[in-house]
Amino acid sequence: MEFVNSNNNLYFRKLQKNENKFYIHGYTNLDDVAIFESLCYNKFPENIRGQFAFVFLSNDKWIACVDHFCTTNLFYTNEIISPIFSDCVKSISCSINQSTLEQLKITRSYSVGEGTIYNEVSQVQPEHYVINYTQIQYLNILNSPIQKLNVDHLYNLFVNVASKIDTLTGPPVLCFSGGKDSSFISMLLRHLNYDHKLIHITSKNKSHVTDKNICNKYKDEYNWKIEDIEVEFAKNNNKELFWEEDTFGPKKEALKNYNTSIGLTGEPGVGSNRRTPLLYYAINKPNATLDHSEIINMSLLYCYIFEKRYYPSIGTSSVWGKIKDTNGYKILIDFFNKRINSIDKSNLDRYLIFNIIEKARHRLSAYSQDKSNSWFHIFADYDIQQSSINIPLNEYRKYGIDKYPIHEVGKSKFDNWIDISWSVPCVGLGIPVYKNKKYFLDQFK
């Protein structure tokens, strides 16, 4: 096996001892040398946490590992392993993986398991490491115990992660939507006296002006310097990966003007599906026992008909058509059934978090494929996510405040706290999807 990396913006540190080679990107709670030596002695570091990916190569084995959200991808064939999907694709002749194609037609975003769109290319799953082609799960962030919100602890976690931002090439550039997540990050950096720049991606074609109005308030009332970046429509400018993510393309293009600086985002945010109508369905279903597959089916159906902008009930499942009879559908149902059963919590708690990892991974996946820019995601930190996901249900929207955990951190700890972004309903980034959108999958019709 050979390690290949064509992305100069994705730096892997290297250690070597005799025939053993070790490559690691990102940060962990362990020392690089300690991880390397443990692997040399055939001991996998089960307690490793952070945002990272590593590869270990020796004469008789190879090991590759990613973190809880796969913030840096690792793909492999029978000859090479790489963080860049196209590196693997270029090295072999590829054939379409029909099951993955079916999954993507259903979710409109992500696939599950170790398969990719090509039969000859595999991916290391979140919370897994692979040793000589066998994947092993070493972590289950969703199965962490429920713990009450500890504002002091969560604040210290944010301070610790912010200290890991690389500022050697200049002030980081934050993609600032005006929403709660990116506003919190900017206030955190201001609180810590970290210099940074704000860019706001906007368009004349936007369907709402909520985020634009919020940004103007920050400018006019608090003298924040925010540069507007105009785009026409959002599109996936990332040709390196088989998943599409509409919000990434404009961010990638916008950051090119600051190609010496680290890009920051609010991805993947904090929390769970606790705002979804799935919550109300799970609570209010009368006189019946909830079935895992029923909840999974409903969640997948919402993805499948997403562009129709309504949330399905079980009675609308007829819209599935023949796609429900595919192996891809079965793989998704089986995968999430196993996931739910691995979470030792009440059904309601399990149903509200069972697909968080896949959704977060989808939102993050394109960034490590970007050969034009380097990125850092404060919210993707393991400890921050572990503390935010596993709080009691009533503390996520306590007093009706959305994203209550970070609201309380900011309110109690920041001397520059501003709650403008909490004064309006959540409306999303507002980056418009381009007209007559063609999905990646269209080429396989």
Backbone torsions as a table, in degrees:
resi	resn	phi	psi	omega
1	MET	NA	141.1	-179.7
2	GLU	-124.2	138.0	175.5
3	PHE	-89.8	128.0	-178.8
4	VAL	-129.2	136.8	177.8
5	ASN	-147.3	108.3	-178.7
6	SER	-92.0	3.5	-177.0
7	ASN	-100.6	105.3	-179.1
8	ASN	-69.5	-17.1	177.9
9	ASN	-85.5	-1.6	-179.4
10	LEU	-118.3	86.7	-171.7
11	TYR	-83.6	126.1	174.5
12	PHE	-107.3	121.4	173.9
13	ARG	-70.0	146.9	-175.5
14	LYS	-124.8	135.5	171.5
15	LEU	-125.8	148.1	179.7
16	GLN	-146.3	139.5	175.6
17	LYS	-143.9	111.5	-174.7
18	ASN	56.3	-124.9	-178.7
19	GLU	-85.4	-4.8	-176.8
20	ASN	-87.6	130.2	179.5
21	LYS	-124.8	143.2	-175.9
22	PHE	-137.0	127.7	179.2
23	TYR	-124.8	131.6	-178.5
24	ILE	-143.3	137.6	176.8
25	HIS	-120.1	145.0	176.1
26	GLY	93.2	-157.7	-178.9
27	TYR	-130.1	152.4	176.7
28	THR	-138.0	175.2	175.5
29	ASN	-85.2	3.8	-178.1
30	LEU	-121.5	157.6	176.9
31	ASP	-75.8	140.8	-179.8
32	ASP	-54.2	-44.7	-177.9
33	VAL	-63.7	-39.5	-179.8
34	ALA	-64.6	-40.1	177.6
35	ILE	-63.6	-47.7	-178.6
36	PHE	-59.9	-47.9	-178.2
37	GLU	-65.2	-36.6	177.9
38	SER	-61.8	-43.5	179.2
39	LEU	-67.3	-35.4	177.4
40	CYS	-62.5	-30.2	179.4
41	TYR	-97.7	21.4	174.4
42	ASN	63.5	32.2	177.5
43	LYS	-121.6	117.3	177.9
44	PHE	-79.8	133.6	-179.0
45	PRO	-76.1	83.6	-173.1
46	GLU	-58.9	-25.6	-176.3
47	ASN	-93.1	15.8	179.6
48	ILE	-70.2	135.1	-180.0
49	ARG	-142.7	161.0	177.2
50	GLY	139.3	-148.6	170.7
51	GLN	-126.7	107.4	-168.5
52	PHE	-162.1	167.7	165.4
53	ALA	-149.6	140.4	176.5
54	PHE	-141.3	157.3	177.9
55	VAL	-132.6	133.3	177.5
56	PHE	-122.5	127.4	-178.7
57	LEU	-123.9	133.8	173.1
58	SER	-139.1	-178.2	-177.2
59	ASN	-65.9	-33.4	-173.0
60	ASP	-112.5	-2.1	-179.8
61	LYS	-160.9	163.6	171.5
62	TRP	-139.1	145.6	-178.2
63	ILE	-132.4	137.8	175.7
64	ALA	-135.6	141.7	-174.8
65	CYS	-143.4	142.9	173.9
66	VAL	-127.3	168.6	-175.9
67	ASP	-86.1	-165.2	-172.7
68	HIS	-64.5	-33.4	-179.7
69	PHE	-112.5	5.4	-175.6
70	CYS	54.1	52.0	-178.3
71	THR	-63.3	-24.8	168.4
72	THR	-123.5	123.3	-176.9
73	ASN	-73.7	153.8	166.7
74	LEU	-136.1	124.4	178.3
75	PHE	-117.7	154.8	179.9
76	TYR	-151.4	152.6	173.4
77	THR	-117.9	-163.5	176.8
78	ASN	-81.9	2.2	-178.5
79	GLU	-128.4	-36.7	-175.9
80	ILE	-131.7	160.6	171.4
81	ILE	-130.7	137.9	-173.4
82	SER	-153.4	149.7	171.7
83	PRO	-76.3	-9.0	-175.6
84	ILE	-109.3	119.8	-177.3
85	PHE	-57.2	-43.1	-176.4
86	SER	-66.4	-27.5	176.3
87	ASP	-59.4	-41.4	179.7
88	CYS	-72.2	-41.5	-177.3
89	VAL	-63.1	-40.2	-177.7
90	LYS	-69.1	-20.8	-172.8
91	SER	-84.7	-9.6	-174.3
92	ILE	-145.6	170.6	169.9
93	SER	-87.1	129.6	-172.1
94	CYS	-112.7	148.3	172.8
95	SER	-126.2	148.2	-173.8
96	ILE	-69.3	134.0	173.8
97	ASN	-88.0	102.9	-173.0
98	GLN	-63.6	-36.1	-178.7
99	SER	-65.2	-40.6	177.3
100	THR	-67.2	-40.7	177.3
101	LEU	-58.0	-41.7	178.6
102	GLU	-65.9	-39.6	177.2
103	GLN	-61.4	-44.2	-177.7
104	LEU	-67.2	-31.3	176.4
105	LYS	-68.2	-27.4	179.5
106	ILE	-83.0	-52.0	-174.2
107	THR	-80.4	-21.4	-175.7
108	ARG	62.3	14.7	-175.3
109	SER	-154.0	-64.0	-170.8
110	TYR	-122.0	163.8	169.0
111	SER	-122.8	166.8	-177.3
112	VAL	-119.3	163.0	178.8
113	GLY	83.6	-167.4	-175.4
114	GLU	-93.0	-5.5	-179.7
115	GLY	-76.4	155.6	172.2
116	THR	-122.4	-169.9	-179.6
117	ILE	-69.0	-14.5	178.8
118	TYR	-116.6	136.7	-178.4
119	ASN	-61.7	-28.8	-173.6
120	GLU	-89.3	-3.6	-178.7
121	VAL	-121.7	127.4	177.6
122	SER	-112.5	164.6	177.1
123	GLN	-129.0	144.6	176.1
124	VAL	-75.9	126.7	-177.6
125	GLN	-76.1	151.2	174.3
126	PRO	-52.8	143.9	178.3
127	GLU	66.8	19.9	-177.3
128	HIS	-126.7	157.0	162.2
129	TYR	-127.2	155.6	-179.8
130	VAL	-119.4	134.4	176.6
131	ILE	-125.2	112.7	-178.4
132	ASN	49.9	50.7	173.9
133	TYR	79.6	0.1	177.1
134	THR	-106.1	121.2	-178.2
135	GLN	-90.9	137.8	-176.7
136	ILE	-131.7	130.3	177.8
137	GLN	-82.8	129.0	-179.3
138	TYR	-114.3	-1.8	-171.6
139	LEU	-150.9	151.8	173.5
140	ASN	-146.7	85.6	-175.2
141	ILE	-62.6	-30.3	-177.4
142	LEU	-74.4	-15.4	-179.3
143	ASN	-96.1	10.8	176.0
144	SER	-66.8	149.3	-177.7
145	PRO	-62.4	149.5	172.7
146	ILE	-68.6	128.6	179.4
147	GLN	-136.0	141.4	179.2
148	LYS	-63.3	148.9	-180.0
149	LEU	-60.8	127.2	175.8
150	ASN	-115.9	99.3	-173.6
151	VAL	-62.1	-42.4	179.9
152	ASP	-61.2	-43.3	-179.5
153	HIS	-65.2	-45.2	-179.2
154	LEU	-64.6	-39.5	177.3
155	TYR	-60.4	-44.9	179.9
156	ASN	-63.2	-34.1	177.2
157	LEU	-64.9	-43.0	178.4
158	PHE	-63.9	-40.9	178.8
159	VAL	-61.6	-43.1	-179.1
160	ASN	-63.2	-44.6	-178.0
161	VAL	-69.3	-38.8	178.9
162	ALA	-59.8	-31.2	-179.5
163	SER	-68.3	-13.3	-178.3
164	LYS	-91.2	-3.1	178.6
165	ILE	-67.8	130.3	179.3
166	ASP	-78.9	113.3	-179.7
167	THR	-111.6	9.5	-176.0
168	LEU	-65.3	-29.9	-178.2
169	THR	-94.3	5.2	179.4
170	GLY	129.1	171.6	179.9
171	PRO	-59.8	137.0	176.9
172	PRO	-64.8	157.1	-179.2
173	VAL	-115.0	118.8	-178.2
174	LEU	-96.2	123.5	171.0
175	CYS	-71.8	105.7	-167.6
176	PHE	-106.8	110.0	-179.5
177	SER	-88.3	-20.7	-171.4
178	GLY	92.8	-3.8	178.0
179	GLY	-77.9	-178.5	-173.3
180	LYS	-66.5	-42.7	-175.3
181	ASP	-67.1	-51.8	-178.0
182	SER	-69.6	-32.5	176.2
183	SER	-64.7	-42.4	178.5
184	PHE	-60.7	-43.7	-178.7
185	ILE	-62.2	-44.4	179.5
186	SER	-62.3	-42.1	178.7
187	MET	-67.3	-34.8	175.4
188	LEU	-61.4	-47.4	-178.6
189	LEU	-66.1	-37.9	176.3
190	ARG	-64.9	-42.0	178.7
191	HIS	-59.8	-35.8	-178.8
192	LEU	-91.9	5.5	-179.8
193	ASN	60.8	37.4	175.1
194	TYR	-94.2	119.1	177.0
195	ASP	-66.0	137.3	177.7
196	HIS	-159.9	160.0	178.7
197	LYS	-111.6	151.3	179.7
198	LEU	-116.9	131.1	171.8
199	ILE	-124.2	136.5	-179.2
200	HIS	-116.8	118.1	-179.0
201	ILE	-85.9	125.1	-175.9
202	THR	-137.5	173.7	-177.7
203	SER	-159.3	146.6	175.2
204	LYS	-68.8	-15.6	-176.7
205	ASN	-95.4	7.2	-176.9
206	LYS	-63.9	147.2	-178.7
207	SER	-85.3	-11.3	177.0
208	HIS	-148.2	163.8	-179.2
209	VAL	-119.7	16.6	-175.8
210	THR	-58.7	-52.3	-177.2
211	ASP	-67.6	-33.9	176.6
212	LYS	-63.0	-42.8	179.0
213	ASN	-64.3	-38.8	178.1
214	ILE	-63.6	-44.9	178.6
215	CYS	-60.3	-40.2	178.9
216	ASN	-64.4	-34.1	176.5
217	LYS	-65.3	-42.9	177.0
218	TYR	-60.6	-38.4	179.9
219	LYS	-69.2	-51.4	-170.8
220	ASP	-76.7	-39.8	-173.8
221	GLU	-93.3	-23.9	-176.0
222	TYR	-126.6	6.1	173.7
223	ASN	60.3	33.4	175.3
224	TRP	-76.3	137.5	175.7
225	LYS	-90.7	112.9	-178.0
226	ILE	-130.0	121.9	179.3
227	GLU	-91.1	126.5	177.4
228	ASP	-82.6	131.1	175.0
229	ILE	-113.3	116.3	-175.1
230	GLU	-88.5	129.4	171.6
231	VAL	-126.9	161.3	178.0
232	GLU	-88.1	-58.8	177.0
233	PHE	-138.7	152.9	175.5
234	ALA	-79.0	142.6	175.0
235	LYS	-154.2	159.7	-179.9
236	ASN	-81.4	102.8	178.7
237	ASN	-88.6	5.1	-179.0
238	ASN	-94.9	107.7	-179.1
239	LYS	-96.0	7.9	-174.1
240	GLU	-91.7	-9.6	-172.1
241	LEU	-135.0	152.8	-176.0
242	PHE	-88.8	-1.6	171.6
243	TRP	-95.2	146.0	177.0
244	GLU	-104.7	142.5	178.4
245	GLU	-143.9	107.2	-169.4
246	ASP	-64.9	-29.4	-175.2
247	THR	-81.1	-13.7	-175.1
248	PHE	-75.6	-42.6	-174.2
249	GLY	-52.8	-52.9	179.3
250	PRO	-61.7	-35.3	178.6
251	LYS	-65.6	-42.0	179.2
252	LYS	-60.4	-46.8	-178.5
253	GLU	-67.4	-38.9	-178.2
254	ALA	-65.1	-37.7	-175.6
255	LEU	-75.7	-14.2	179.7
256	LYS	-59.5	-27.2	178.1
257	ASN	-71.3	-11.7	-179.8
258	TYR	-126.5	48.2	-167.7
259	ASN	-69.8	-1.8	174.6
260	THR	-98.9	-2.9	-175.5
261	SER	-109.9	155.6	174.4
262	ILE	-75.6	137.0	175.2
263	GLY	-92.3	136.8	177.1
264	LEU	-115.1	146.6	175.8
265	THR	-135.6	171.2	174.0
266	GLY	-92.4	9.4	-179.2
267	GLU	-73.9	147.5	-9.5
268	PRO	-92.7	22.4	-177.8
269	GLY	75.4	-169.2	177.8
270	VAL	-126.9	154.6	174.5
271	GLY	109.1	-153.2	-173.1
272	SER	-149.2	-157.2	178.0
273	ASN	-85.7	27.6	-171.0
274	ARG	-74.2	-3.8	174.4
275	ARG	-98.8	-5.3	-172.5
276	THR	-78.4	150.3	174.2
277	PRO	-59.6	-16.5	175.3
278	LEU	-56.2	-35.1	178.7
279	LEU	-59.6	-46.9	-177.2
280	TYR	-68.6	-35.8	177.8
281	TYR	-65.0	-45.8	-177.5
282	ALA	-63.7	-35.5	-178.7
283	ILE	-76.2	-39.3	-167.2
284	ASN	-99.9	-2.9	179.7
285	LYS	-59.6	121.9	-171.5
286	PRO	-83.9	138.1	165.8
287	ASN	49.2	42.0	179.8
288	ALA	-152.1	153.7	176.0
289	THR	-90.4	129.2	-179.7
290	LEU	-68.0	141.5	178.7
291	ASP	-112.0	133.9	-178.0
292	HIS	-53.3	-48.5	-175.2
293	SER	-62.5	-32.6	178.7
294	GLU	-65.5	-43.4	178.6
295	ILE	-67.0	-43.6	178.9
296	ILE	-61.5	-45.4	179.4
297	ASN	-58.1	-43.1	-179.4
298	MET	-64.3	-42.3	179.2
299	SER	-63.9	-43.0	179.2
300	LEU	-68.2	-37.1	179.9
301	LEU	-64.3	-35.6	176.5
302	TYR	-61.4	-42.1	176.4
303	CYS	-62.6	-43.5	-173.6
304	TYR	-64.7	-36.1	-178.0
305	ILE	-108.1	20.7	-170.6
306	PHE	-53.0	-40.3	-175.1
307	GLU	-68.3	-11.3	175.7
308	LYS	-84.1	-9.1	170.7
309	ARG	61.0	37.6	169.5
310	TYR	-139.0	155.5	-177.9
311	TYR	-94.0	125.4	-173.9
312	PRO	-75.5	152.5	166.4
313	SER	-101.9	171.0	-179.9
314	ILE	-59.3	-29.0	-178.1
315	GLY	-69.3	-13.5	-179.2
316	THR	-96.3	10.5	-174.4
317	SER	-65.0	-10.4	179.1
318	SER	-65.1	-17.8	-179.3
319	VAL	-71.3	-9.7	178.9
320	TRP	-58.8	-42.9	-175.1
321	GLY	66.0	-148.2	-174.7
322	LYS	-73.0	-17.6	-177.1
323	ILE	-62.2	-26.6	-180.0
324	LYS	-70.2	-16.1	-179.7
325	ASP	-94.2	8.5	-175.8
326	THR	-90.2	162.8	175.7
327	ASN	-66.8	-31.9	178.3
328	GLY	-61.3	-41.8	177.3
329	TYR	-63.1	-44.2	180.0
330	LYS	-62.2	-40.4	179.1
331	ILE	-60.6	-43.9	179.7
332	LEU	-63.6	-45.2	180.0
333	ILE	-62.5	-46.8	-178.6
334	ASP	-64.9	-41.8	-178.8
335	PHE	-60.9	-48.4	-176.5
336	PHE	-76.0	-27.8	171.6
337	ASN	-60.7	-45.4	178.1
338	LYS	-62.9	-41.4	178.9
339	ARG	-60.6	-48.9	-179.1
340	ILE	-60.3	-42.4	-179.5
341	ASN	-67.2	-18.7	179.8
342	SER	-84.8	-7.2	-177.5
343	ILE	-100.5	114.9	-176.6
344	ASP	-88.7	72.1	179.5
345	LYS	-143.4	177.3	176.6
346	SER	-63.7	157.9	179.5
347	ASN	-56.6	-42.7	-178.0
348	LEU	-61.9	-44.8	177.7
349	ASP	-61.7	-41.5	-178.5
350	ARG	-66.6	-42.2	-176.9
351	TYR	-66.3	-25.3	-176.5
352	LEU	-87.7	-6.8	-177.8
353	ILE	-130.6	-1.6	-167.2
354	PHE	-64.0	-24.8	-178.9
355	ASN	-113.6	17.8	179.6
356	ILE	-59.8	-43.5	-175.5
357	ILE	-61.0	-46.4	-178.3
358	GLU	-65.6	-40.5	179.8
359	LYS	-67.2	-40.5	178.3
360	ALA	-66.7	-43.1	-180.0
361	ARG	-61.3	-40.1	178.8
362	HIS	-61.4	-43.2	-178.5
363	ARG	-68.5	-25.5	-177.0
364	LEU	-96.9	-17.7	-165.3
365	SER	-59.6	-39.1	-173.5
366	ALA	-70.8	-26.8	-172.1
367	TYR	-64.7	-37.5	-179.7
368	SER	-76.4	-9.1	175.3
369	GLN	-91.5	-7.0	-174.7
370	ASP	-74.2	116.1	179.9
371	LYS	-92.3	1.4	-179.3
372	SER	-101.6	-25.7	-173.1
373	ASN	-140.1	161.9	171.6
374	SER	-111.2	143.9	-173.0
375	TRP	-130.8	154.6	174.9
376	PHE	-142.1	137.3	-174.8
377	HIS	-122.7	101.7	-177.6
378	ILE	-60.1	-44.6	-175.5
379	PHE	-68.6	-17.4	-177.6
380	ALA	-79.4	-5.0	179.6
381	ASP	-55.2	139.5	-177.0
382	TYR	-58.9	-50.8	-174.8
383	ASP	-64.3	-38.2	177.5
384	ILE	-64.3	-45.3	179.5
385	GLN	-66.4	-42.4	-179.3
386	GLN	-61.2	-39.3	-179.6
387	SER	-74.6	-28.5	-176.1
388	SER	-87.4	-37.2	-178.0
389	ILE	-69.6	-37.9	-167.6
390	ASN	-102.9	38.2	172.5
391	ILE	-97.0	159.4	178.7
392	PRO	-57.6	150.4	-177.7
393	LEU	-54.2	-40.4	-174.4
394	ASN	-74.6	-4.9	-179.4
395	GLU	-102.7	-2.8	177.2
396	TYR	-80.4	-38.1	176.5
397	ARG	-125.0	46.6	-178.5
398	LYS	-60.7	137.7	-178.0
399	TYR	58.9	21.1	179.9
400	GLY	76.0	12.4	-177.9
401	ILE	-91.1	117.9	179.1
402	ASP	-67.7	141.4	-178.1
403	LYS	52.3	49.0	-177.0
404	TYR	-54.0	-40.1	-178.5
405	PRO	-55.7	-49.6	-178.0
406	ILE	-75.7	-27.1	175.0
407	HIS	-60.9	-43.2	-178.6
408	GLU	-72.2	-35.4	175.4
409	VAL	-60.6	-49.3	-179.1
410	GLY	-64.7	-45.0	-177.0
411	LYS	-63.2	-38.9	-174.4
412	SER	-91.2	-19.0	-172.8
413	LYS	-115.6	-27.2	-174.5
414	PHE	-92.4	127.2	174.8
415	ASP	-75.4	-12.3	179.8
416	ASN	-108.7	25.8	-174.2
417	TRP	-63.9	131.3	177.0
418	ILE	-131.8	130.7	-176.0
419	ASP	-108.2	27.0	179.6
420	ILE	-54.1	-45.1	-174.6
421	SER	-68.6	-15.7	177.4
422	TRP	-92.7	0.5	-176.8
423	SER	-91.9	-4.3	-178.7
424	VAL	-129.0	157.6	177.3
425	PRO	-64.1	154.6	176.3
426	CYS	-70.9	123.8	-178.1
427	VAL	-125.7	-0.2	-179.9
428	GLY	86.0	-178.4	-175.4
429	LEU	-65.4	-32.6	-178.0
430	GLY	82.2	8.1	176.0
431	ILE	-78.2	118.9	-174.1
432	PRO	-75.1	141.4	174.7
433	VAL	-78.1	137.8	-174.3
434	TYR	-66.5	153.1	-177.6
435	LYS	-64.9	152.9	178.4
436	ASN	51.2	45.4	-175.8
437	LYS	-57.5	135.4	173.8
438	LYS	-114.7	123.2	-179.7
439	TYR	-78.5	158.9	173.4
440	PHE	-52.4	-38.2	-174.7
441	LEU	-67.3	-18.9	-176.3
442	ASP	-60.1	-27.6	-177.9
443	GLN	-70.5	-13.3	-179.2
444	PHE	-98.5	6.2	179.6
445	LYS	-75.7	NA	NA
